[in-house]
């Protein structure tokens, strides 16, 4: 596929057919994804390939607590899990909110689930001393995660980057025998999508790109002719 076509049609897939995703194809996908950039080219990514049903069930269960909070905050009109505005939803409300099936069942339906991790010993976290949640470390892992989805699209497969289970990282580390310095960045179901979207909805460039400063004029293409 042409590059821009892949970029414009790589969707978040959560429903999959019964088609298998062979190891040969998965190796091809990861072989292309590995050319993603990372800080210092340290390539701290590690991938746990999960096909075992019991482990998939554990991943779904570990995603449920965060999914319940996500759903409860949405119902309250909040932006779930943001680090700026404290939630008004209490623990009891979260606990009695059902975890949406769409957020947990993909792990059971997909032929393979990738647990994408990063070795924090090789990541340069330039914002570690700032008084906010750290995000810079993600620059060394999420380009790789996105490359997986782009390569999967090229091969006729699809998936999505989920992060709900990361809220239970200590239990994930125990389940998967991960060292404590290895962070879980994404749990990614992959398979043949039931439906391949070809038209995605995104904001126009002028809605998010501004010139010179915050609130500056929007970036627009010059008129021709």
C-alpha positions as CSV (number, residue, x, y, z in Angstrom):
1,X,0.0,0.0,0.0
2,X,1.1,3.6,-0.6
3,X,2.3,5.3,2.6
4,X,-0.3,8.0,2.9
5,X,-3.1,5.4,2.3
6,X,-1.7,3.3,5.2
7,X,-1.6,6.4,7.5
8,X,-5.1,7.5,6.6
9,X,-6.7,4.0,7.0
10,X,-5.0,2.5,10.0
11,X,-8.0,2.4,12.4
12,X,-8.5,1.1,16.0
13,X,-9.8,-2.4,15.4
14,X,-11.5,-4.3,18.3
15,X,-13.4,-6.9,16.4
16,X,-11.7,-9.7,14.6
17,X,-12.5,-12.6,12.4
18,X,-11.4,-16.2,13.2
19,X,-8.5,-15.9,10.9
20,X,-5.1,-16.7,12.5
21,X,-2.2,-14.3,12.6
22,X,0.8,-16.6,11.8
23,X,4.1,-16.2,13.5
24,X,5.7,-15.6,10.1
25,X,3.5,-12.6,9.5
26,X,3.9,-11.3,13.0
27,X,7.7,-11.5,12.6
28,X,7.3,-9.5,9.3
29,X,5.2,-6.8,11.2
30,X,7.7,-6.5,14.0
31,X,10.7,-6.6,11.6
32,X,9.4,-3.4,10.0
33,X,8.2,-1.8,13.2
34,X,11.7,-2.0,14.7
35,X,12.9,0.9,12.5
36,X,11.0,3.3,14.7
37,X,13.0,6.1,16.3
38,X,13.9,6.0,20.0
39,X,16.0,8.3,22.3
40,X,19.7,7.7,21.7
41,X,18.6,4.8,19.4
42,X,18.6,2.6,22.5
43,X,15.6,0.6,21.2
44,X,14.4,-0.2,24.7
45,X,11.2,-1.9,23.5
46,X,10.3,-5.4,24.4
47,X,7.3,-7.4,23.3
48,X,5.5,-10.2,25.0
49,X,3.5,-12.2,22.4
50,X,0.4,-13.7,24.0
51,X,-1.6,-16.5,22.5
52,X,-2.5,-18.5,25.6
53,X,-6.2,-18.2,26.5
54,X,-5.6,-18.0,30.2
55,X,-3.2,-15.1,29.9
56,X,-5.6,-13.3,27.6
57,X,-8.3,-13.7,30.2
58,X,-5.9,-12.3,32.8
59,X,-5.2,-9.3,30.6
60,X,-8.9,-8.6,30.1
61,X,-9.5,-8.9,33.9
62,X,-6.6,-6.5,34.7
63,X,-8.1,-4.0,32.2
64,X,-11.5,-4.1,33.9
65,X,-10.8,-1.8,36.9
66,X,-9.5,1.1,34.8
67,X,-12.3,0.5,32.3
68,X,-14.9,0.8,35.1
69,X,-13.4,4.2,36.1
70,X,-13.2,5.2,32.4
71,X,-16.9,4.5,31.9
72,X,-18.0,6.1,35.2
73,X,-16.1,9.3,34.3
74,X,-17.6,9.4,30.8
75,X,-21.1,9.1,32.4
76,X,-20.2,12.0,34.7
77,X,-19.2,14.2,31.7
78,X,-15.5,14.1,32.5
79,X,-12.4,13.4,30.5
80,X,-11.4,10.1,31.9
81,X,-8.1,9.6,33.7
82,X,-6.7,13.1,32.9
83,X,-4.1,14.3,35.4
84,X,-5.3,18.0,35.6
85,X,-8.9,17.9,36.7
86,X,-9.6,15.7,39.7
87,X,-12.5,13.2,39.2
88,X,-15.8,13.8,41.1
89,X,-16.7,10.2,40.8
90,X,-16.3,8.3,44.0
91,X,-14.9,4.8,44.4
92,X,-18.3,3.2,45.1
93,X,-19.7,4.6,41.9
94,X,-16.7,3.3,39.9
95,X,-17.0,-0.1,41.5
96,X,-20.6,-0.6,40.5
97,X,-20.1,0.7,37.0
98,X,-19.8,-2.2,34.5
99,X,-16.6,-2.5,32.5
100,X,-17.6,-1.9,28.9
101,X,-17.3,-5.1,26.9
102,X,-15.7,-3.2,24.0
103,X,-12.8,-2.3,26.3
104,X,-12.0,-5.9,27.6
105,X,-13.4,-8.4,25.1
106,X,-10.9,-7.6,22.2
107,X,-8.2,-9.4,24.2
108,X,-10.3,-12.6,24.1
109,X,-11.3,-12.3,20.4
110,X,-7.9,-11.5,18.9
111,X,-5.7,-14.4,17.8
112,X,-2.7,-12.7,19.4
113,X,-2.2,-10.0,22.0
114,X,1.1,-8.0,22.2
115,X,2.2,-6.6,25.5
116,X,4.5,-3.7,24.5
117,X,7.0,-2.7,27.1
118,X,10.0,-0.4,27.5
119,X,13.1,-0.8,29.6
120,X,13.2,2.3,31.8
121,X,17.0,1.9,32.3
122,X,17.6,3.1,28.8
123,X,15.0,5.8,28.4
124,X,15.9,9.5,28.8
125,X,13.0,11.0,30.8
126,X,13.8,14.7,30.4
127,X,10.6,15.7,32.3
128,X,11.2,13.5,35.4
129,X,11.7,16.5,37.6
130,X,8.7,18.5,36.5
131,X,5.6,18.8,38.6
132,X,3.3,16.9,36.2
133,X,2.9,13.4,34.9
134,X,5.8,12.3,32.8
135,X,5.3,11.9,29.0
136,X,8.7,12.2,27.4
137,X,9.5,8.5,28.0
138,X,6.7,7.7,25.6
139,X,8.7,9.2,22.7
140,X,11.0,6.1,22.9
141,X,8.2,3.5,22.7
142,X,5.0,4.8,21.1
143,X,6.5,5.4,17.6
144,X,7.4,1.7,17.7
145,X,3.9,0.8,18.9
146,X,2.3,2.8,16.1
147,X,4.7,1.3,13.5
148,X,3.3,-2.1,14.6
149,X,-0.2,-1.0,13.6
150,X,1.0,0.6,10.4
151,X,2.8,-2.6,9.4
152,X,-0.2,-4.7,10.4
153,X,-2.4,-2.6,8.2
154,X,-0.1,-3.2,5.3
155,X,-0.3,-7.0,5.9
156,X,-4.1,-6.9,6.1
157,X,-4.4,-7.1,9.9
158,X,-5.3,-4.5,12.5
159,X,-5.4,-3.8,16.2
160,X,-5.4,-1.0,18.7
161,X,-3.2,0.5,21.4
162,X,-4.9,-0.1,24.8
163,X,-3.4,1.1,28.1
164,X,-6.1,0.3,30.7
165,X,-4.2,-2.7,32.0
166,X,-1.1,-0.5,32.7
167,X,-3.0,0.8,35.7
168,X,-2.4,-2.6,37.2
169,X,1.3,-2.8,36.2
170,X,2.6,-4.6,39.3
171,X,0.1,-7.4,38.7
172,X,1.0,-7.4,35.0
173,X,4.7,-7.6,35.9
174,X,4.1,-10.5,38.2
175,X,1.9,-12.4,35.6
176,X,4.4,-11.9,32.8
177,X,7.6,-12.2,34.9
178,X,8.6,-8.6,33.9
179,X,11.5,-7.0,35.8
180,X,10.4,-4.0,37.9
181,X,12.4,-1.6,35.6
182,X,10.3,-2.7,32.5
183,X,7.2,-0.6,32.1
184,X,4.0,-1.8,30.3
185,X,3.2,0.7,27.6
186,X,0.4,-0.9,25.6
187,X,-1.6,-4.1,25.5
188,X,-2.4,-4.6,21.8
189,X,-4.9,-7.1,20.4
190,X,-4.1,-7.9,16.8
191,X,-6.0,-9.9,14.1
192,X,-7.9,-9.7,10.9
193,X,-10.5,-7.0,11.3
194,X,-14.2,-7.8,10.8
195,X,-14.5,-4.4,9.1
196,X,-11.6,-2.4,7.7
197,X,-12.4,1.3,7.9
198,X,-11.2,3.4,5.0
199,X,-12.3,6.8,6.1
200,X,-11.3,8.1,9.5
201,X,-12.6,11.3,11.2
202,X,-9.9,13.6,12.5
203,X,-9.6,17.4,13.2
204,X,-8.4,19.6,10.3
205,X,-4.8,20.8,10.5
206,X,-6.0,24.4,11.2
207,X,-7.8,23.2,14.3
208,X,-4.6,22.1,16.1
209,X,-1.6,23.8,14.4
210,X,-0.9,27.4,15.2
211,X,1.8,29.8,14.2
212,X,4.6,31.0,16.5
213,X,2.7,30.7,19.9
214,X,-0.3,29.2,21.7
215,X,-3.4,31.0,20.3
216,X,-1.5,32.2,17.2
217,X,-3.0,32.2,13.7
218,X,-3.9,28.7,12.4
219,X,-1.5,27.0,10.0
220,X,-3.2,26.8,6.6
221,X,-2.0,25.9,3.1
222,X,-1.4,28.9,0.8
223,X,-4.1,29.5,-1.8
224,X,-3.1,28.6,-5.3
225,X,-3.7,30.7,-8.4
